Amino acid sequence: MTKTVRNLFSLAVASSLLFSCSKDNDPKVEPAEVGITSFGFYKDDNDGVLFEDFVIENISSTETAISIDLPAETDLTALVARFTTTDGDAVKVGATIQQSGTTSNDFTASVEYLVSEKETNKIYTINIGKMAAAVWSTLSTYSENPASDISLRINPQTGVPYIGYISYNSDTSLRRLNLIGYQGSWTRVGAANFSDTRTYTLDLVFNNTGTPYISFIDTPGGVKEASVMAYQSGSWSYVGGGSYSGLKSSLSALSIDSNNNLYGFYLNDVTGSEDRRGVFLKVNEQGSWQDLPINGRSGASRFIVTKQVNDAIYLSVLDFGDLQSVSVYKYENNQWEILADKMKDSPENTISYYNIAMDVDSKGNVYMAYAENTGEGTELQLKVKMYNSETKSWTTLGDMIPTTETRDFDIAVNNYGTPMLLYKNAAENPTFVIFDDEVNNWSSAITLSADIADDLNIEVAPNGVAYASYLVGYDVYLFKYDSPDNQ
């Protein structure tokens, strides 16, 4: 036993000497280069959570703390990060291997990323902050030529706001269509006053490739009819060669699906007609207008609004008669669904017949704004109702909004499903409120400007920035609602 130990000791000493000599002769081994070179969150990896990209490029080798501010409404509990590293690196959070653009983490607190190659490690601490809350700022005023009856929409491809308008002229026969866009300066789309005859009311719409269409009422042969014009190949032209309603019409609205099929809604205005004030629809597929019945719809109307979301077409109708009511329809997969049939909170209530406004979020929830009183002898107030697509039920959002100016308002829902209302206060100034989920009511009112405003419009761009426009006299005012951190 003692011999065995002595022999093992001798062998160990010899091995140690050999190793020492070998180590002295080996070249020095440099540590591997490790590091994150870019890090961020992309909207394509976080569908329905982010609506633009937030990325830090060219991270230096000395930086190990990465901070990114995201919109205050962002859900941080399952964000997917996209990153690049030096060659050969492996990345972990805890024991979980991270795949760029795939693996999600909870970023409500700091997250440590371990970057490794061979025996070299580096830890990066990721901190996510909140951007400042959005505020309104003035973009520009357009006063090149007098405008009336404006329609604000956002190009889905570029996020640029555009305003269709009818030029004001003391000679009413010369009132025509125009389209302008704002991207640092005002740009006209096509010729000025491009429609052929006197024009009434308009509805600007973009298809999913960014081509603008305008639905409007013009007067071929001296009779008001519904028409649609599109801007293609550098000029404006009538879709289908001319007006499509084929009868006297008082109002029109337009939606376009992902296949570029056009849905033209209009009101029959033929005096003495059994269907006067009825809502009608024609669809244009490959250049030809065809009738499409609105199943379940009956009765007279004073106002219509339409919206396309997720390839479904939504139609809201201000029903005329019996103290008015509101109806809402959805067209999808060649079928109509009635979401609201002559809705109001009490048969004794009166709904104003001057205006309704509608928007629909990405989940198919519908937001309706209109003016209603609480019975005979009470004042009209603005009300917003929401249709929940899961429960298939309507609820009133917050309190009614008191104002003596109940004819002119608009509603939009932002990318996080929060409704916003633009209306006129008692002084006729453009006023804004947004719904606050924490208190389940509307925020304090914000006045955009101390002007007497008309034709209020509010829209949200694909990146989440909201825009508002309205007329002051015959000038177009344009505002932006965004975080100061994006300015």
C-alpha positions in Angstrom: 0.0 0.0 0.0 2.8 2.4 0.9 4.6 1.5 -2.4 1.6 2.2 -4.4 1.3 5.7 -3.0 5.0 6.5 -3.5 4.8 5.4 -7.2 1.7 7.5 -7.8 3.4 10.5 -6.2 6.4 10.1 -8.5 4.1 9.9 -11.6 2.3 13.0 -10.5 5.5 15.0 -10.1 6.7 13.9 -13.6 3.4 14.9 -15.2 3.4 18.3 -13.5 6.9 19.0 -14.9 5.9 18.0 -18.4 2.7 20.1 -18.3 4.7 23.1 -17.1 7.2 22.8 -19.9 4.4 22.4 -22.5 2.5 25.5 -21.1 5.5 27.7 -21.3 6.0 26.7 -25.0 2.3 27.2 -26.1 1.2 30.5 -27.7 -1.0 32.8 -25.6 -4.8 32.1 -26.2 -6.8 35.3 -26.7 -10.4 35.4 -25.1 -13.3 35.1 -27.6 -15.0 38.3 -28.7 -18.6 38.4 -27.5 -21.2 41.1 -27.6 -24.6 42.4 -28.7 -24.2 44.7 -31.7 -27.9 45.7 -32.2 -31.0 45.3 -30.1 -34.6 46.3 -30.5 -38.3 45.4 -30.9 -39.9 45.2 -34.3 -43.6 45.5 -35.0 -43.4 42.5 -37.3 -42.3 40.4 -34.3 -44.9 41.9 -31.9 -48.1 42.0 -33.9 -50.8 44.0 -32.2 -48.4 45.1 -29.5 -46.1 47.5 -31.3 -46.9 49.5 -34.4 -43.5 50.8 -35.3 -39.9 49.6 -34.8 -37.7 50.6 -31.8 -34.1 49.6 -32.4 -30.6 50.6 -31.2 -28.0 50.0 -33.9 -24.2 49.8 -33.7 -23.9 49.1 -30.0 -20.3 49.6 -28.9 -18.3 46.8 -27.3 -18.1 48.8 -24.0 -21.9 49.2 -23.6 -23.6 46.6 -21.4 -26.7 48.6 -20.4 -29.3 49.0 -23.1 -32.3 51.3 -22.5 -35.3 51.7 -24.9 -38.4 53.8 -24.3 -41.6 52.3 -25.8 -45.1 53.9 -26.0 -46.7 54.1 -22.6 -49.6 51.8 -23.6 -47.3 48.9 -24.6 -47.8 45.6 -23.0 -44.3 44.6 -21.8 -45.2 41.1 -20.5 -44.3 39.1 -23.6 -42.2 41.2 -25.9 -40.1 39.6 -28.6 -36.6 41.2 -29.1 -34.6 41.0 -32.2 -30.8 41.3 -31.9 -27.4 40.7 -33.6 -24.2 39.6 -31.9 -20.6 39.0 -32.8 -19.9 35.7 -34.6 -20.4 32.5 -32.7 -22.1 33.9 -29.7 -24.8 32.1 -27.7 -27.4 34.2 -25.9 -29.4 33.2 -22.8 -31.9 34.7 -20.4 -31.6 32.6 -17.3 -31.6 29.0 -18.6 -33.5 29.9 -21.8 -31.7 30.1 -25.1 -32.7 33.2 -26.9 -33.7 33.2 -30.6 -33.6 36.6 -32.2 -37.1 37.6 -33.4 -38.7 34.6 -31.8 -38.2 34.3 -28.0 -40.4 36.5 -25.8 -39.6 37.8 -22.3 -41.3 39.9 -19.6 -39.7 43.3 -19.7 -41.7 44.9 -16.9 -38.5 44.7 -14.9 -34.8 44.7 -16.1 -33.8 41.6 -18.1 -30.3 40.2 -18.2 -29.0 38.7 -21.4 -25.9 36.4 -21.0 -23.8 36.4 -24.2 -21.2 33.6 -24.3 -18.6 32.1 -26.6 -16.3 29.3 -25.2 -15.0 30.6 -21.9 -15.9 34.3 -22.4 -19.1 35.8 -21.1 -20.7 39.2 -21.0 -24.0 40.2 -19.3 -26.2 42.9 -20.9 -29.0 44.6 -18.8 -32.0 45.6 -20.8 -34.3 48.3 -19.3 -37.6 49.3 -21.0 -39.0 52.8 -20.1 -42.1 54.6 -21.1 -42.3 57.4 -23.6 -43.9 60.7 -22.6 -47.7 60.8 -23.1 -49.0 62.0 -26.4 -49.8 65.7 -26.9 -51.4 67.7 -29.6 -49.2 70.0 -31.8 -50.1 72.1 -34.8 -48.7 70.8 -38.1 -49.9 73.3 -40.6 -52.7 75.5 -42.0 -53.7 75.2 -45.7 -55.1 78.4 -47.1 -54.0 78.3 -50.7 -57.6 78.3 -51.9 -60.9 78.2 -50.1 -62.1 74.8 -48.9 -65.3 73.2 -47.6 -66.6 69.7 -46.7 -63.2 68.1 -45.8 -62.5 64.4 -45.4 -59.2 63.3 -43.6 -57.6 59.9 -44.2 -54.2 58.4 -43.7 -52.3 56.6 -46.5 -51.8 53.1 -45.1 -48.5 52.7 -47.0 -46.8 55.9 -46.0 -48.7 57.1 -42.9 -49.1 60.5 -44.5 -52.3 62.4 -43.8 -54.4 63.5 -46.8 -57.4 65.8 -46.9 -60.0 65.7 -49.6 -62.1 68.8 -49.9 -64.6 70.6 -52.1 -63.4 74.0 -53.2 -65.6 76.9 -52.1 -66.7 79.3 -54.8 -69.4 82.0 -54.7 -70.4 80.5 -58.0 -71.8 77.3 -56.7 -71.6 75.5 -60.1 -67.7 75.7 -59.8 -67.4 73.8 -56.5 -65.2 70.8 -57.3 -63.1 68.0 -55.7 -59.5 68.4 -54.5 -56.9 66.3 -52.7 -53.9 67.5 -50.7 -51.4 65.7 -48.5 -49.0 67.0 -45.8 -45.4 65.7 -45.4 -43.5 68.7 -44.2 -45.3 70.8 -46.7 -48.6 70.6 -48.6 -48.7 68.7 -51.9 -51.6 68.5 -54.3 -52.6 65.1 -55.8 -53.5 65.6 -59.4 -55.1 68.7 -60.8 -57.1 71.3 -58.8 -60.9 71.1 -59.1 -60.7 67.7 -60.9 -64.4 66.6 -60.8 -66.6 67.5 -63.8 -69.7 69.1 -62.3 -70.8 70.7 -59.0 -69.9 68.5 -56.1 -71.7 67.9 -52.8 -70.2 65.9 -49.8 -67.3 63.6 -50.0 -65.6 60.5 -48.4 -61.9 59.9 -49.0 -60.7 56.3 -48.8 -57.3 54.6 -49.6 -57.0 51.0 -50.8 -54.3 48.8 -49.2 -51.7 49.8 -51.8 -52.2 53.5 -51.1 -54.3 54.5 -54.1 -56.8 57.3 -53.2 -60.5 57.1 -54.0 -63.1 59.7 -53.3 -66.9 59.0 -53.1 -69.0 62.0 -53.6 -72.3 63.4 -54.9 -72.1 65.3 -58.2 -74.6 66.6 -60.8 -74.4 64.9 -64.2 -77.3 66.2 -66.2 -78.2 68.5 -63.3 -79.3 65.6 -61.0 -77.4 64.7 -57.8 -76.0 61.2 -58.1 -73.3 59.2 -56.3 -69.9 58.8 -58.0 -66.4 57.5 -57.2 -63.2 58.8 -58.7 -59.7 57.2 -58.3 -56.2 58.6 -58.8 -54.3 56.3 -61.1 -51.6 56.7 -63.7 -51.2 60.3 -62.7 -54.8 61.5 -63.2 -58.2 61.3 -61.7 -61.0 59.3 -63.4 -64.5 58.1 -62.7 -64.7 54.5 -61.6 -67.1 52.8 -64.0 -67.0 55.8 -66.4 -69.5 58.1 -64.5 -71.9 58.2 -61.6 -72.9 54.8 -60.3 -76.2 55.3 -58.3 -78.3 55.8 -61.4 -80.8 57.9 -59.4 -81.0 61.0 -57.3 -78.9 60.6 -54.2 -78.3 62.8 -51.1 -75.2 61.2 -49.5 -72.6 58.5 -50.3 -69.9 56.6 -48.5 -67.2 54.2 -49.6 -65.3 51.1 -48.4 -62.6 49.0 -50.2 -61.7 45.5 -49.4 -58.2 43.8 -49.8 -59.1 42.6 -53.3 -59.8 46.2 -54.3 -63.5 45.7 -54.6 -65.4 48.9 -54.0 -68.5 49.1 -51.8 -70.5 52.3 -52.7 -73.3 53.2 -50.2 -75.8 55.9 -51.0 -79.1 57.3 -50.0 -82.0 57.4 -52.4 -83.3 61.0 -52.7 -86.0 60.5 -55.3 -89.0 62.6 -54.2 -92.1 60.4 -53.9 -90.2 57.2 -54.1 -91.3 54.4 -51.7 -87.6 54.0 -50.7 -86.7 57.6 -50.4 -84.0 58.0 -47.8 -83.3 54.3 -48.0 -79.7 53.0 -47.9 -78.5 51.2 -51.0 -75.3 49.5 -51.9 -73.4 48.8 -55.2 -70.2 46.8 -55.4 -67.6 47.4 -58.1 -65.7 44.2 -59.0 -63.3 44.5 -62.0 -64.8 47.8 -63.2 -68.5 47.0 -63.1 -71.1 48.2 -60.6 -73.6 45.7 -59.3 -76.4 45.9 -56.8 -75.8 44.2 -53.4 -78.8 44.0 -51.1 -78.2 44.9 -47.4 -80.0 42.0 -45.8 -81.9 43.0 -42.7 -81.9 46.7 -43.5 -85.2 48.7 -43.8 -86.4 52.2 -43.2 -85.3 55.7 -43.8 -81.9 57.2 -43.0 -80.3 60.6 -42.5 -76.6 59.7 -42.3 -74.4 56.7 -43.1 -70.7 55.8 -42.2 -68.7 52.9 -43.4 -65.4 51.3 -42.4 -63.3 48.4 -43.6 -61.4 46.4 -41.0 -59.8 42.9 -41.4 -61.7 42.5 -44.7 -65.1 43.0 -43.1 -67.2 46.0 -44.1 -69.0 47.8 -41.3 -72.0 50.1 -42.0 -73.6 52.4 -39.4 -76.9 54.1 -40.1 -78.6 57.0 -38.4 -82.2 55.9 -38.7 -84.7 58.7 -39.4 -88.1 58.8 -37.7 -89.7 57.9 -34.4 -87.1 60.1 -32.6 -84.3 58.5 -34.5 -82.1 55.5 -33.7 -78.8 53.9 -34.7 -78.3 50.6 -36.7 -75.0 48.9 -37.4 -74.2 46.1 -39.9 -71.3 43.9 -40.7 -70.6 42.3 -44.1 -68.1 39.4 -44.2 -67.7 36.3 -46.2 -70.7 37.4 -48.4 -73.0 37.5 -45.4 -74.6 40.4 -43.4 -74.8 40.4 -39.7 -76.9 42.9 -37.7 -74.9 44.3 -34.8 -77.5 46.9 -33.8 -81.1 47.2 -35.0 -82.6 50.7 -34.4 -80.7 51.1 -31.1 -81.2 53.7 -28.5 -81.4 53.6 -24.7 -85.1 54.4 -24.3 -88.0 54.8 -26.7 -88.6 58.2 -25.1 -85.1 59.5 -25.9 -84.4 61.5 -29.0 -81.2 61.0 -31.1 -80.1 64.0 -33.1 -80.5 63.4 -36.8 -77.5 65.6 -37.8 -74.6 63.3 -37.3 -73.1 59.9 -36.2 -69.5 58.8 -36.2 -68.0 55.3 -36.1 -64.7 53.5 -35.9 -63.7 49.9 -35.5 -60.6 48.4 -33.8 -58.5 45.5 -35.0 -60.5 43.1 -32.9 -63.8 44.1 -34.5 -65.1 46.1 -31.6 -67.3 48.9 -32.9 -67.3 52.5 -31.4 -70.3 54.7 -32.2 -70.7 58.3 -31.3 -73.9 60.3 -31.5 -76.0 62.8 -29.7 -78.9 61.6 -27.5 -81.1 63.1 -24.7 -82.6 61.3 -21.8 -86.2 61.9 -22.6 -88.6 64.7 -23.5 -87.5 68.2 -22.3 -83.8 67.1 -21.7 -80.8 68.4 -23.6 -78.9 66.4 -26.2 -75.5 65.2 -25.1 -72.7 63.3 -26.8 -72.6 59.6 -26.2 -70.2 56.8 -27.1 -71.3 53.2 -27.2 -69.1 50.2 -27.8 -70.0 46.9 -29.4 -67.9 44.0 -27.9 -67.2 41.5 -30.7 -66.7 38.7 -28.2 -69.8 39.2 -26.0 -71.8 40.6 -28.9 -73.2 43.3 -26.7 -73.3 47.1 -26.5 -72.2 49.2 -23.5 -72.0 53.0 -23.0 -68.5 54.2 -22.4 -68.2 56.6 -19.5 -70.5 59.6 -18.9 -72.3 61.5 -21.6 -70.4 64.5 -22.7 -72.3 67.8 -22.3 -72.1 70.4 -25.0 -74.5 72.6 -26.9 -72.8 71.9 -30.2 -73.9 68.3 -31.0 -74.0 68.5 -34.8 -70.2 68.2 -35.5 -67.9 65.5 -34.0 -65.8 62.5 -35.0 -64.4 59.4 -33.2 -61.3 57.3 -33.7 -59.9 54.4 -31.8 -56.1 54.2 -31.4 -54.0 51.1 -32.0 -54.3 50.1 -28.3 -58.2 50.0 -28.5 -58.7 53.3 -26.8 -61.4 55.6 -28.2 -60.8 59.3 -28.8 -63.5 61.9 -29.5 -63.1 65.2 -31.2 -66.1 67.6 -30.8 -67.0 71.3 -30.4 -67.5 72.8 -27.0 -70.1 75.4 -26.2 -67.8 78.1 -27.7 -67.5 76.0 -30.9 -63.8 75.4 -30.3 -62.4 72.0 -31.4 -62.1 69.9 -28.2 -60.6 66.5 -27.5 -61.1 63.7 -24.9 -59.7 60.2 -24.7 -61.1 57.4 -22.7 -59.3 56.5 -19.5 -59.6 52.8 -18.6 -58.3 53.4 -15.1 -61.2 55.6 -14.1 -63.6 54.1 -16.7 -64.5 57.6 -18.0 -63.4 60.3 -20.3 -60.3 62.4 -19.7 -60.4 66.1 -19.0 -61.2 68.1 -22.2 -58.4 69.6 -24.3 -59.1 72.5 -26.6 -57.0 72.3 -29.8 -57.4 76.0 -30.7 -59.5 78.9 -29.7 -61.2 79.0 -33.1 -64.7 78.5 -34.3 -64.3 75.2 -36.1 -66.3 73.1 -38.6 -66.0 69.7 -40.3 -64.1 68.0 -37.5 -62.1 64.9 -38.5 -59.8 62.6 -36.5 -57.9 59.6 -37.8 -55.1 57.3 -36.6 -52.1 56.3 -38.7 -50.8 52.7 -38.9 -47.8 53.8 -36.6 -50.3 55.0 -33.9 -49.9 58.7 -34.5 -53.3 60.5 -34.6 -54.2 63.4 -36.8 -57.1 65.9 -36.5 -58.3 68.4 -39.1 -61.1 71.0 -39.3 -62.1 74.1 -41.1 -61.7 77.6 -39.7 -63.6 79.7 -42.2 -62.3 78.3 -45.5 -58.9 77.3 -44.2 -57.8 73.7 -43.4 -56.2 73.2 -40.0 -54.1 70.1 -39.4 -52.9 68.8 -35.9 -50.8 65.8 -34.8 -51.2 63.8 -31.6 -48.0 62.1 -30.7 -45.4 61.6 -27.9 -42.9 64.5 -27.6 -40.2 61.8 -27.6 -41.1 61.3 -31.3 -40.8 64.9 -32.3 
